Amino acid sequence: MVIVGAQWGDEGKGKITDLLSHSADLVVRYQGGVNAGHTVVVGERTFKLHLIPSGILYPKTRCVIATGTVIDPEVLIQELDCLEKLGVAAHNLFISQTAHVTMPYHRLIDLAEEDRRGKYRLGTTGRGIGPTYADKASRTGIRVLDLMDPVGLTEKLNWIIPYKNVLLEKIYGLAPLDPSPVIDRYLAYAERLRSHVCDAGVLLEEAICNRENILFEGAQGTLLDLDHGTYPYVTSSNPVAGGACVGAGVGPTMIDRVIGVAKAYTTRVGEGPFPTELTDAIGQHLGTKGAEFGTTTGRARRCGWFDAVIGRYAVRTNGLDCLAVTKLDVLDELAEIKVCVAYRLGDQVLKSFPSDSRILAQCEPIYETLPGWQSCTCDCQQLSDLPAAALAYLQFLARQMATPIAIVSLGAERGQTIIVEDPIHGPKRALLTDAFDHPLCP
């Protein structure tokens, strides 16, 4: 099963992954790096994770950082230390030996390139993710298995760092890096992480053969996908469901279910077109009540009404079977709520998502307005507890995306969740008919 973001990331995937991890034998993070941030609230404790899968909070669940991720060893060790202080053991964490490693020069180049772009900046996190993936593609990357080999790592970095220094000095006017302290530091990281490193492909194959439940966890969201997102304002990997196969190294026949996560409104971080963005008091209200600040950078997220055009695009691109809608409670105080059902481009009405970001930037949202419920939903335990207008809003979203809603989240804590339908064993979307008895089925 794959859990994927159905918007521009920050949809609350961490909570949904945590919620479903109790029945998973393995949780596998398949792409992205420390540019991702998942927040999980359990009682009085808040866990902010960047690389470690959300399933780490369940002692019997094994967690895998797969080959498609890029790993910053320093940040990963900080996460391990933080978990240890909070009483969470990480003996069940496994790291793919073929995952690529973010190095100091990657971060320097990321920040320098973003600064050099000026008004054309992309809004990256500055954590070196793009340059790490670029080195992977150019075959100059450092992998985890290289860290485990002191002789090999020393040999590689003694030619790669001088090569990168030319770029740092001549192009960006930065001070060069000394290879020796970098090598020493990363060899120390290697010793700390060595016990977690494995052949993740073999681990997953054994789990599949044993018919274990595997949950593949993506970072970012569909609209940030390198190939299918709002290019060039995208991440450097493939968060879409198909990326799970490449990033984890499993065949597509091994994926039997895909769950999309979407907020009850829309947010995005960084630059790029955002048709439903609100810069008024309502947008500020969504940001404040929804605590819309990035887990990784702390940047304020841009907020807007729910966009069903990108929702339908996410359903198609990922083959979503069902949806988890998060942060419904953030809308509790609003007198009316709008949903974008199409775009207006000049004299045209677009119901499908345009591939060109320049066209998207020119699109105006076409809204349908629904009544708000103006009452608290955070303590609702089942659909019948919801105000009628809140239930009608969810039904409207399900119809717009022709996809059933299986989970409704009403707050950050685990208990603030309504399970409408079994999200793991429920029927496939392709098999749903009008006769299917589901309160949030289109």
N, C-alpha and C positions, 0 to 999 in steps of 0.2 A: 504494500500500500504506500502511496506517495501523498505527502502533504505539501501543497504548493500555495504560494501567495497569488491571489487573483487580482491584485491591483499593483501599486508601485512599491510594494514592500511595506513593512511595519504594520501588517494587518492583525497581528496577535497570534502568529503561528506558534510562538513559544508556548503559550498557554494551551493551545489545542494539541500540540505534540505531547506536552506533559500530561494532558488529560487522557490521551490515547495510549501513552507509553505503559500504563499499568498492565495492559494486556499484550504488550509486545515483548518478544524475546530479544530482539535487536532493534536499536534505533540508529540509523545511518545518515550522517550528514554528507551530502554528495557534491556540493559546490560552494563557491564563495570563500571568504576568509574572514579576517577580523573586521571587515567593513560591515558585517552583519551583527545584529544585536537582538537577543531574545530575552525577554524579562518574564520570569515565572514567580508568582506570589503564592507561598504556602504558609498559611497562618500568619504569624508575625514576621516571617522571613521572606526577603526578596532576593532572588537570584538573577544576576545579570550575566548572561552567557554570550560569548562571541563565537567560539569554535566548538566547545564541547556540546554535544547534543543534549536537548532538554531532558531526555530519558535518564540522565545520570542521577536524577533524584530518586529513582527506584532501584533499590539495592540488587534486585535480581535481573535487571535489564542491562544487557551489554550494549555499549555505545561505541560506534565506529566513526572515526573521521576518515572518510574514504579518499581515494586517489584524486578525485576531481576538485577537492578543496586545496587551498593554499594556506600554509601554516606559518604563523609567526610564533616561533618557539618561546620568545620572551612573554608574549601575551598569554599563550597557552599555559605556561608555568604559573603566571599570576592567577589565572583562573583556577588551576589546581590548588594553589595555596589558599585562595579565597574559599573554595569548597571545603577544604580541610578545616579551616577556622570555623565554618558553619556546621561542622560535624558530618559532612557528606564524604564518604569514601569513594575513591576513583579507581579502585583496582579493576573495575569492569570497563575501563576505557581502553580502546584499541586504536592505534594510529597506522594508517596504511604506509608501508615503507616506500611507496612510489608517489606519495603526495609531494608537491613542490613546496619549497620553503621561501618565505619572504626574508630578504636580506636587508641590511641597513641602506645599501645604495638604492634599493627599490623605493623606500620611503622618501629618500632625498630627491630622486628623479620625479616621483609622483607630485610632490609639493612644488618642485621647480617648474614642471610642465604646466600645472594648473595655474601657477602665477603668470607664466609666460603667455597663456591663452588670453588673459585680460577679460574683455567682455564676452569672449567665446568660451569661458570656463565651463566645465561640465558639472561642477559641484561634487567632486569626489571627496571621500573621507580623508584623503591624504595618508592612508595607511599602507601604500605601496602595492595594492592588489593588482591594478592594471599592469604595471611594469613586471610584476611576478608572472602573470599569465603571458605577457609579451615574451619574456625570456623562455618560458615553457614552449611557446610556439617557435621561437628561433633556435631552440635546442641548446641554449646556454644556461638553463635552469639548474638549480641545486635541489636535489630531492632528499627526502628523509633518509633514505639508505646511504646517501653521501655523507650525511651527518654522522652516521654510525661507523664511518671509515675514516679515522684520523689522517692516514696517509693520503687517501684519495681526496678528502676535503681540502687538505692543505695544498695539494697539487692543483686542484681546480681553482681555488680562490686566489692562488698566487699568480694566475694569469687573467682570471675574470675581473678581479678588483682593479688592477692597472688598466684594463680595457675600459671599465666603467669610469675610471678616473679621468680619462680623456674627455668623456661626455660631461662629467661633472665640472671639470675645469674649463674646457674650451667652449662649451656651449652654454652652460649655466653659470659660470663664474663662481663655482663653489670650491671649497677646500677639498683636496683629495683625501681618500681613506687610506689608512695604513693597514695592510692585510693582516699583520701579526696579531694585534688585539682583537680583530674581528674573528679570526680563526680560533683564538683561545676562548673567546666568549661562546662561540657556537659549539665548540667541542664540549664545553661545560654544560650547555643546554642539552646536548646529546646524551650525556650521562644521566641527567635527570629524567629524560623521556624514554630511555632505552627499553625499560621494562614494558612499555606500552606498545612498542613498535611490532608490527606483524605483517604477514602477507594477507591483506584484507580480502583478496579474491578467494583464497582458500577458506577463510573463515566464513564468508558468505555462502560459498558453495556447500559447505558442510551444513549450514543452517537451513538452506533450501532443501537439501536432501533429507534432512530430519523434519521437514515440514514445519519449521518454526515460523512464528509470526514476525515479519520484518517490516519496519516502518521507515521509509525514506524521507528525510527531512531536508527541505530546500531552504535556502536563504534568499533575501530580497523578494522580488515578485515578478509576475509574468511581464509586466510593462517595463521591467528593467532588464529583460533578457537580451543578451548580446545580439542575437539574430532576430528575435521577434518583438523586441521592445521599441521604445521611442528613441531609436538611434539618431544621433550619437549620445543622447543623454541616458545611457544605460550602464549596467555593470559589465564586468569583463568575463562573465561565464554564463551558463545556461540554467537559470532557475526553473524553467518550465519542466513539466513532468518527464518529458523525454530525456532531460539532462540527468535524471536519476540513473538511467541505464548506462550512459557513458561515464558519469562520475563515479559510480559504484562498481562498474564492471559486471553488470548482469544483463541478460538478454531481455527484450521487451515482453516475452511470454511469461516472465516472472512477475510482472506487474499486474495485479488483478483488480486494483481499485485506486482511484485518484480523488482526493478530497481537496477542494479549494477553500481558502480562507479569505474573507473579505470583511472590511469594516462596514458598519451601517451607514457610513459616509465615506469620503475619499480623502487620502492625504498623499503627499509626496515630499521627499527631501531633495534638495539640490535644485539644479537648473532644469529647464525643459518646459514644454507646453503642458498646460493643465486646464482644460476647458471649463471645469466646474469650480475652479478656485474662487474662494470668497475672501475678499480683503476688507470686509465690513465687520460690524459688531458680531454677526452670527459666526463668521469665520474665526474671530477671536474667541468667541464662546466655545466653539468646538475644540480649539487648541488648548484652552485653559481647562475645561472640564475633562477632556480626553487625555490630559497630560501629554500633549503631542510634542515631545522632545526626544531626539534620537538617543537610543541606548549607547551607541558607539561614540558619537561626537557631541551630544547635548544640543545640537542645532534644533531650532524650532521647525516643526513640520508645517508645510503649507496645507491648508484645510479647505474642503469644498463639499458640495452635495454628492450623493451617490451617483456614479456614472454607470448606467446599465449598458452603454455601448462598449466600454472596456470590459464590463462584466461578461457580456456575450462573447467577446473576443477571447477572454480567458477560458471560458467554457470550451470553445472550439479548439484553441491551441493546446490545451492540456487534456482534453477529453474528460472533463470533470464528471464524476458520478453524483456528487452532492456538494453542498456548501456548508461551511461554518460561518455564521455571521457574528461578528464581535462588536462590542461597544455600543450595543443598542441603547444602553442606559444614558449615553452621552446626549441623546436626542430628547430625553425626558421632558425638558422644560420648554421646548419649542412649540409655538402655537400652530405652525404649519411647516411641512417638510417637503422639499422638492427632490425629484429624481430626474436625472437627465436620461431621456429615452432615445434621443437622436441628436445629430449635429446639423446645423445650418451652415452651408458654405455657399455664399452668394445666393443664387436661386435654387441650389440643390439641397435636398434633405438626405443626409447620410445616416443610415442605420448600422452600417458596418464600419469598423475601425480603420482609418486610413493609415497606410504604411509609412507615409512621408511626414516627418515631424513638422516640416514647414507648412504643410497643409493643415495638420492638426492645430497648429498655432493660429490659424485663421478661422477655425471653426467656432461657432457660437452654440452653446447648449440649448436644446429644446427641452423644456421641462414639463413634467406633470406635477401638480401640487396636491399633496395629501394632507389631511388634518393631523395635527399632533395630538398627543394624549395628555401631556402636561400633568403627569403623575409618575411617581417613582416606580421603576421596574426592577431595581437592584436586588430585591428580596424574592422575586418570583421564582418558583421552583418548577412550574410546569406551564404549558401553553395556556391553560385555562385561567392561570393567575394574571396573564398579561391584559392590559387594557385593550378594548376592542380595536381601537385605532392602531395600536402597536402591532397586533396580530394582522390587521389589514395591511399594514406597511410591509411586513415580512412576506405576506402572500403576494403582494404586488411585485416585490423583488424577485420572488421565485418565478412568477409568470414572465417577467421581463427577460430572465435568463434561461427560461425553460429548464430549470434545474431545481430539484428539491433541496430544502434547507434541513439539514440533519441536526445541527447544533446551533444554539443561540447563546452567546456569552453576554452577561449583564454586569460584568465587573472583572477585576483582575484576579480574584481568588478562585481556586478550583471549584468551590461550592456554588459560585455565582454563575451557574451554567444550566441550561435546559437541554436535555438530550431528547430531541424530537423523535429520532429514529436511530437505530444502531448504525453508526457511521462506518463500521468495519464490515458488517455482514449484511447490510441492507441491499436491496436490489440495485442492479446496474442501471444507470440513467437510460441507456439504450433500450432497456426492457420495460421502461415505465409506460403505462398507458393512462388514458383519461380515467379509467376505472380503478386505478391504483388508490387504495385508501390511505392517504397521507395528508395531514392537515396543512402542510406547507409544500405540497406538490403542485406544479403548474398544471 
